[in-house]
């Protein structure tokens, strides 16, 4: 039996293994890696030491199901434009490996499962924050902002800030200023992380009329915005030192890695000003490395006596 894809192509019905991989792809596994990077260190910080390993496992599983649900909803809603973008043309809803109905059922199943799981294994606050994260990514970002404003990723990126709140609340069943500083950190980090990617794929976004900043503004303007947000990100990371009582490891890491992130953002801008090849993916990858190393420092710092 053959199936017809959203791009008009007819392909053979995939095997069971390929179908399973397609459904996994709906969850955007690379995004789930960032979930782990931000959730587990915050739980260690909240505990001021190693938290219960079962709680860590339960929180990571619940958070992964939640993030996977949001990603699947996103692919379902964006399947029309995904078919016309080189970056997304091989997504399972475009190739036909997963049907729209199958993707929607899968997304709802993950949403319900994540909520029930977190409610049973952690607490109502963590479960509620998980629901809020799904709502924000699906409704606020995907449905309302993405196709209407070049500020889409600024406010839509709030969805990616919820894992730090979920991790903290799973341990303490409450929220203090410390997780909100971390929330602010991820919020400010998201634009300089994503805008370089939108510069690389500006043709794709222009073709489907999605007003990502990299497609609507010139390299100099985008580069300047990346610089401003990079500086703001590093400044917010330093706020954690007095508020969270961070030690030497985190302080040095925030200064060194933050300085490097700022340097890379300035390199992008300077190249754009001089009319040179900007190499935006260098900043994109640098932003991921920066956030990863910073959160590793957040995890290590409470385990040391200084």
N, C-alpha and C positions, 0 to 999 in steps of 0.2 A: 504493500500500500504506500502511495506517495502522499506527501503533504505540500501545500503551497505556502510559501513564506510571505511576510509582509512586503518584501521587495519584489514579489512576483515570480520568484524562482520556485521550481518544483524539485524537491529532494526526497530520497527514500526515507521511510520511517526509521528513526534512529534505534539502536539497540538499547537494552535496559541500562547498561553501564553508561552509555553516552547520555541517556536521559537523566540519570542521576547526577552526572557531572554538570549537565545543563542547569538543573535546579540549584545545584551548589553555586554555579556562576551567577545565578539571580541574586545571591546574597552579597555579591561584591567582596570576595574573600580578602582582597588587599586592604579594604577599608576596615575589615574586622581585625586585621593586625594592629592598626592604630588604636582600636578599642582596647586591646590587651595592653598596649603601651601606656595608655592613660589611666586605665582602671586599676590594675594591680598595684602600681606604686602609690596611688592615692589611698588605697586600703591599708598599706603598710604605714603611711604617714598618719592616717586616722587612728590606727592602733598604737602608733609610736613604737612599733616593733612588728614582729610577724603575727598576722591575724590567723584565726583558725583556718586551716587549709581547706576544709569542707566549705566554709563560707566563701572563700576565694573562688573555689571551683564553681559553686552554685551561682555566684554573682557573674562570673565570666560566661557561664553557659546562658544564663538569662539575658545578659547584655548582648551576647552574640545572636541569640534568637531575635531579640528586639531590633538590633541593627540590620540583621538579615531581612526581617519583615519590611522595614523602611526601604531598603534597597530594592526588594522585589516589587513593592508598590511603585517605586520610582521608575523601574524599568517598564512596568505595565503602562503607566501614564505617559511615558516618553517614547513608547515604541514607534510612534509615527515619525519623530525626528531622528531617532536612533538609526532608522533604515537609510537615512541620507547623510550620515556622518561617518567618515572613514574610521574614526576612533571607536565607534560603537556598532559598526555594520555587522559584526560577527556575534553580537549578543543573542542569546537563545530565542528571544521573542522575534528577532529579525530573521534569523535563519529558519525558524519554524520548529526548532527542537522542543520548544515549550509553547503551548497554546495560550492565548490571552486569558481564557477562562482558567486554565491550569495555574498560570502565574498568580492570578487574583486569589484563587482558593489557597494557594501556597502562602501568599503574603498574609492573608487573614489568619490562617492556621498558626503561623509563626507568631503573629501579634498576640493571639489569645494564649498560646503556649508560654510565651515569654512572661506575660503578665501573671498568669496562674503560677508559674514556676517561681518567679521572684516573690510573689505573695506568700507562697508556702515556705520557701527556703530562706528568705531574708526578712523583709518587713513591708508594710503597706507604703511607706514613703519611697523606698527604692522602686517598688512596682509602679507607683503613680508617676514617678519621674521617667520611667521607661515608656509609659504610655504617652507622656508629654513629648518625649523625644520623637516617637513615631509620628505623632500628630504634627509636630513642627516641621519635620522633614518632608512629609507627604503633602500636607495641606498648605502650610505657610510657604515653604520653599518651592516644591514641585508644581503645585497647582496655582498658587497665587503670584509668586515673585519671579520665578525663573524666566518666563517668557515675556515679562513686562518691564523689568528695570535692570539696569546695569549694576545696581546695588544688590542684586539677588543673592550673591554668595556671601555678602557681608551679614545680612540678617538671616538668610537661610542657613548659614554656617552655625547658627546657635544650636541646631540639632546635634552637631558634633561635639558640643560642649557638655552635654548631659552625662556622658559616662563618668566624668569626675565627680559629679553630684551623686550619681548612683553608687559608685564605689564607696564614697565617704558615708553616705546614709546607710549602706548595707552593714557597715561596721558599727556606727554610732547611733543609728535610728534618728539622727538629727542633722542639722546643717549649721555651720558656723561661718565666720568670715573667711577662713582658710580655703574651703572648697569653692567659694565664690571668687576668690582671687585666681584660683586655678581655672575656673570657668571663664573669667575675663582673659586669662592668658591664651586659652585655646580659641576664644572668640577673635582676639586680635591677630592670632597666628594664621587663621584660616584664609583671609584674603591674600597675604603675600605668599601663601602656599599655593593657592589655586590660580591666581591671576597669571603667573608665568605659564601655567599649563594652557590657559585660555589664549595666551599669545601664540603658542605653538600651533594650536588648532583653531586659530581665528577664522580661517576659511570655512571650516566646518560649521562654526557657530553663525557665521554670516549667511551661509547657504540656507540655514533653517530658521533664520530670524530670531535667534536667541541672543539677547543683548549682553553677553559676557563682556567685561571691561576690555579684555584683550582684543575683542573683535570690533568694539565701538570707538576705541581711542588709540592714538598712536603710541609707539613704543616708549617715547619720552614721558608721556603722561602716565602710562601704566607703571613705568619704572619708578617715577616719583611717588606714586601711591604705594608701591611695594616698599620703598624706603621708609615712608612715614609709618606704615603699619609694622614694619620690622622693628623700628625704634620703639614704638608703643608696646610691642610684644615683649621686648627685652626689659623695658621699664616695669611692666606688670610682673614679670618674673622676679624682679628685685623686691617688689612689695611683699613677696612671700617670706623673705628673710625675717623682717620684724614681726609680721602677722603670724606666720607659721612656726616661728622659733627655729629656723633652719640653721644648720651648722656650717663648718668650713667647706665640706665637700660640695654641698649645694651652692654655696656662695661663689666659690671658685668656678664651678661648672657654669653657673648662670652668667658670670662675667666673660669667661673664655668662649663658651659656645655661642653666647649671645653676640659677642663681638664679631665672631666669624660670620654669623647669620647676617648681621648688619653689613659687614664687608661685602658679602656676596650680593646683597641687594644694591649696594652702591656700584658694584661692577656692572650689573645689569643696566642700571640707569646711565652710567658713563658711556657704555657701548652704544646705547640708543641715542644719546646726545651726539656722539661722534659719527653716527650713521653706520656703525659696524654691525656685524652679526651679533645679535644680543644673547644667543644661547640661553633662552629662558628655562630650559629643563635643568640647567645647572642649579638655578635657584630653587626650582621645584624639589629636586632631590636633596639639596642642602637643607631645605625647610624640614623635610622628613627626618633627616639625620639629626638636626638640631633638636626637634621635639623629642625624639627617641632618647638622645643622650641626656637631655634635661630631666626627663621623667625617670631615667635610670638613676640619676643623682638624687631625685626625690625619694626613690625607694631605698637607696643605700644610706642616705644621711641619717634617718632615725635609728639605724642599726649600729651606728658608731657613737663613741662617747665624746665626740668633739664636733 
